[in-house]
Structures are given as C-alpha cells and as structure tokens.
Amino acid sequence: MSAGLDIFEFVDRSREFLSGYDPDMQSLKYDYGNKTSEIKVKINVPNNSARHSGDIRIPAEGYRIKETITPRFQEVKDAAWSKEDGEWVLDPEDLPNYDMFLVTLEGQVSDSVLDRVVDVDTVEDPMKQEGTHQYWVQARIEDPATFQDIWRDLRIDGVDMTVNVGVQQCFSTAIPDRIVRLFRRTSKTLREMNEGDFRSAKKEFQLRSGTQDALSMSEAEAATLLRSLASAEKMRDYIAVERPYRRREINSDTYEQSILPEEVEVGVETDLTLQQPAAKGYLEFNHDGYTEYLEEEADDLLE
C-alpha cells in the first residue's frame, strides 16, 4: 500500500465502490523485503441490465491494475482500466460474457504500513548453554483476526530481521594475549594520532616495540587474516536457525573497521500466513566450535 492508503481504508473504499458488484476479498500478499503488495478481488458483474448501472471503481492510490481474469483463467485484454480522480475505472460493458472476474492489483508499501501489519523482535543477549549461544527471534501478524474477517487468504513473504552475533569473546579466547595487546596498541596509536595527541601516540608506539616480532607476517597481513576468519564463508558452518526461519546473509561490514571482530550481523527470514500468524525460534551460534576453529587458525600468526 502507499503511505496515503492503508489496507483497511482500501477495503472500506473498495466495498463502497464495488457494492453493486458483490466484491469478495480473495487474497492479500505482502513481499516484506521488496515492500510490495498484491491484492486479488473477485467481483460479480452479471451479463444483464445491471451492467448499465455504472462504472466499476477501485481505489487507485499506490496501486496499478495488474490483470483481470475470467472464470476460465483467461486474461481480459480488452478491459481498458483508466485512472480518474484517484480511482481505477472500468466500463463493465467492456467485459466479456461472464458473470465473475478476478481483478489483481499490485503496488508499493511503506515501512510504516508494514510496521502496523507485522511485529518483529530479536533478543540481543543470548541464552548460553552447552557451548552454544541461542538468540531468540519472533515475528507475528499484529491482528490476524481482523485480517481473517476480511480476506480469504493472507500471506506475508520474506519477513526478515537481523541478529547481532557476538564473536569478541571467541577471538579474545583463541588469539594469544600478546597478539591482542599488539593490535590494541596499534589501534590506540592511530586513534591518538588522529586526535592530535602525538605524545601519547609515541608512547603507545614505543610499547609496541618488539611485540610485532612474535608475528609470522606483517601486522597488516595478520589483521587481514583475522578479519577473514569472521567472514560469511568461514562462519556459516557455526550458525544455524530453527524452522520456520531461514538464514540469509552474514554481513561482514560490521567489523571491517575493527582490528579484532566484535560481532557479525546475521539475517534471518520467515513467511507468515493466517494459518501460521506467528513464527518463534532460535538462531544458534556454536560458540565453542568456532573458538576451537579460531585457535587452530591462530597458529599461522605466530613465529
């Protein structure tokens, strides 16, 4: 829906405009990620004198007519819908000799509309048990009973959310302390230089002296290696989600500016319907398994 016409306003206005054509709200579908909406409305247009009673009118704000279908699933090519005063208008005499037609409309929806339709929730602090961290995720249709009173079918595809999975503890445990101190001093040196505190920057730089000799490679190469260990390719084997959720992308942008990764963003999504108006579950991070993997990879950093 557009920002100017929400779904309930559409229904009220459509029922008013189509009152002479016995409208039946067949289905409403949202694509949550793409912010689109598709509506199917069945109308009764008897092939008799009633066809001369006036034009068929449907609210147009945010929508376009995608197609008009006969009971034989044939598209009505000659249905010349036109736009007048914020409404889609059709002369019923342009329709073929059938009594029932299915009209499909599609349009964009705003974030504010989706927020009123769907509630999503994630928990930042995981539940920790048996070497895993579990992050609670939930999505639900806000008022399924109201939608059920109106629509025969409702579907919301690709309801997505982001879970921030903490990996800092894994790196702190797996990477030798002297290497961690080196990176932290480098980071502090650069920060103090950017702030113009050259005396403190010089002191931190001197404290680094000799520490980098423990590395088997340059500090820049070591930093690149550490960041790569939190990439989507490396982490996907340690992150799982329960049905009815699906795992989407693992976003590496969250740690590109950090020497030691602190957290990664994991996208999850699900579908909601009137039959399944809520989806609850866990994203599970194999914390101990990932830490062991880092410990093995950290050997390459040392002389």
N, C-alpha and C positions, 0 to 999 in steps of 0.2 A: 504494500500500500504506500501511497505517498504520504508525506508528513501532514497533508491537509485533509486526509480522508482515512480514518481508521476502519478496521474491519466491521465493527458494529454499526458505524454510520453507513457503510456501504450496504450492509444487509437491510437496514431500515429503509434506506432510499430506494434500493432495488425492489423491495417488496411493494413499496408505494407505486413506483413507476410501472412495475410488471403485474400489478394487481389483477388486471384483466386477462393475464396470460398464465395464471396459476404457477408462479415460479417455485422451483424445487432446488434448494441449495445443495448441489450434489457433493462437491468436494472443495476443500481449501488446502493448498500446499505451499509451504514456505521452503525456500532454499536459504538456510540461515547464513551460510558463508558468503554466498553471492548476493544476499539481500534482495531476493526476487520473490514474487508471489504469483501463484496461478489459481484461478477460480473457475469452477465449472458450474454453470447454472442451467437447469433444464426448464424450458418454457413450453407451454401448451398453446399452440396457435391453430385453432380449428380451421379447416378449409371450408368456411361458410361465411355468412354475412358479418360475423364478428371481426373478420379481417379488415373490414372497412371502418372499424370503430376508432382507429387512431394508430399513431406510430408506436413502435416498440422503443422504449427508452431505458438506458442503463447508465448509472453514474460513470463518468469517464476519468475523473481525476486520478492521475498516476497509473492509468491502465490503457491498454490497447486491446482491440478485439483480435484474438489470435486465429480463431476459426469458428465456423458454425456447421454443425454436423446433423445429418438426418438420422432417423432410426435405423437406416441401413448402413450407417457409418460412412456415408458419402459426404464429402465437404461441399457446402453450398457455395459455389464460386460466384454466383450472381448476387449474393447477399451484400448489397452496397451500403455498408455502415458508414455514416457520416458523423462528424462531430459538430454539435450545436450547443452553445451555452453550457459547456462543461458536461455534456451528456453524449453518449453514443446513441444514434438514432437510425432506425431501420423501418422502411415501409413494409409491413407484413405481406403486402401483395407481391413483393419481390421473392417470396419464399415459394419453394415447390409444393406439390400437393401432399404434404404430410402434416400430421397434427402436432407432433412433438419434435423439438430441436434442442440440441445441446450446444450452448454457447460457452466458449473458453476465452477467458481474459487473462492477460499477464501484465505485470508491472513491477516496479521497484518498490522496496520497503525501506523505511528509515530505521536507524538504530533504536530510536525511541519507541517505535511500534514493536520491534522485536523484543525490547525490554519489557513491554507490557504483556506480551504473549508468553515469553519463556523466562524462567528464573534459573540462573546457573550459579554454582557455588563450589569453591575449592578450599581446602584447608592447607595453610602454609606450613604448620608444624606437623610432621609425620608421626605416625604411630610406629614405634621401634620394637621389633621382636625378631628373634632368631636370625640375626644377620641381615634383616631387610628393613627398609623404611616404606611404610604404606601411607599414601596420600589419598584422602577421601575426596571424591568428586561426585557431584549431583547436578542433574538437570531435570526440570519439570515444567509442564504446561501450567500456567498460572491459574486458569479457571476452566478446567476441562468440561465441567458440567454445562457451563454457558455455551461453549462451542458445540457440545453434543446436542443441545437443544436446537441449534441452527443447522449444522452440517451433518450430512450422512457420513462423511469421511474427512478427517483432518490428518495431515502429515507435515512434520517439520524435519527436513533432512539436514544433516551435517551440523548439528548443534555442537559448536566447538568451544573449548576453553583451554587455558594454559596453566600448567603446573610447574612451579619453580622447584626443581630438584636440587637439593644441596649436595655438593661434592667436595666442599672445602675440607671437611674432616678426613675424607678419603686421601686427599693429597697430603694433608698435614701428617697423617699416619704413615703413608707409603714413602714419601720423599725424605731423605736424610736431613736432619736438622741443620747441618752446616750449609746445605744447598738452599734450604728455605731462607736461612738468615742472609745468604748472599743476595738472593732475589729481592728480599725485603729492603736491604740496604741500598741496592741499586734503584729500586722504586722510590725510596725516600730521598736519595741523592737527586734524582731527576725532578721530583716534586719541589724540593727546596731550591734547586736552580731556577725552576720556572717561577717561583715566588720571589726570586732575587736574594735569597738568604745564602750567599755564596760561602760564608764561613762555616755554616752547618753542613752545607753540601760537601765542602772539602774534608771535613771531619769524617763524614759517612764514607766518602770515597777512600780515605786512608784506612778505615776499618775493614774495607773490602780487600785490602792488600793481602795477597797470599791465599785468600779463601777460594778465589776462582781457579787456583791450581788444582783443586780437587776434581774439577770437571774434566771429562774426556773430550770436550768440544768447547767451542766458544760459548759465552753466556747467551748470545743471541740465538745460537743454534739450540741450546738447551731449552730456552724459553719457548721456541717454536715447537720443539718436541713435546713439552709439557702441555701446551695448548692443544696439540693434535690428539692427545690422549682423552680429551673431553669432547671430541668431535662426534657427530651423529653416527658415523661409521663404527667408531670404537665403543660407543655407549649403548647402541641398540640392543645388544645381547644381554644387557643388565637391567633393562626396563621393560616391564610388561603391564598390560591393563586388562582388567576383568571385563567380560561381556556384561552389558551390551555396548561397551565402549570399544573404540578402535584407536590405536596410536597413530598420530600423524607425524609431523616433522619434529626433529630435535634441533633447536635453534642454537647455533654457536655464537651468535652476535653478542650474547650476554657476557662472554668472558674474553673477547678479543682485546679489550683494553686492560686486562689484568694479567700479571705475570703468572700467578697461580689461579686457576679457575676456582670460582666460589660456588656458582650454581649454573644450571642449564635450564632452558625453557623447553618443556615437552608438551606438544599439542595433543589433545585427545578430542574425540568427537563421538556422537551417537545420534540416533534418529528417534523422534517421538511421534506417537500416534494416539488416537483416542483409546486404542486397546492397550497401549503402553505409554501412559501420560507422564511417567517419571522413570528416570534411569539413575541408579545408585551403584557405586562400586569403588574400587581402589586402583590407583596406579602404584605398582610395586617396584621399588628400586632395590636391586641386590647389592646392598652396601658393602658387605664383607667380600663378596666375589669380585666386585670392582676394585676394592682396595688391594686384594691379592694380585689382581692384574697389574695395577699401578706399581706395586712393589717389584714385580718381575721386570717391567719396562724401565724402572728407575735404575736398574743395574747399568744400563747403557750410558747413564750420565756420569758415572764415576770412573776415575783413572784405575 
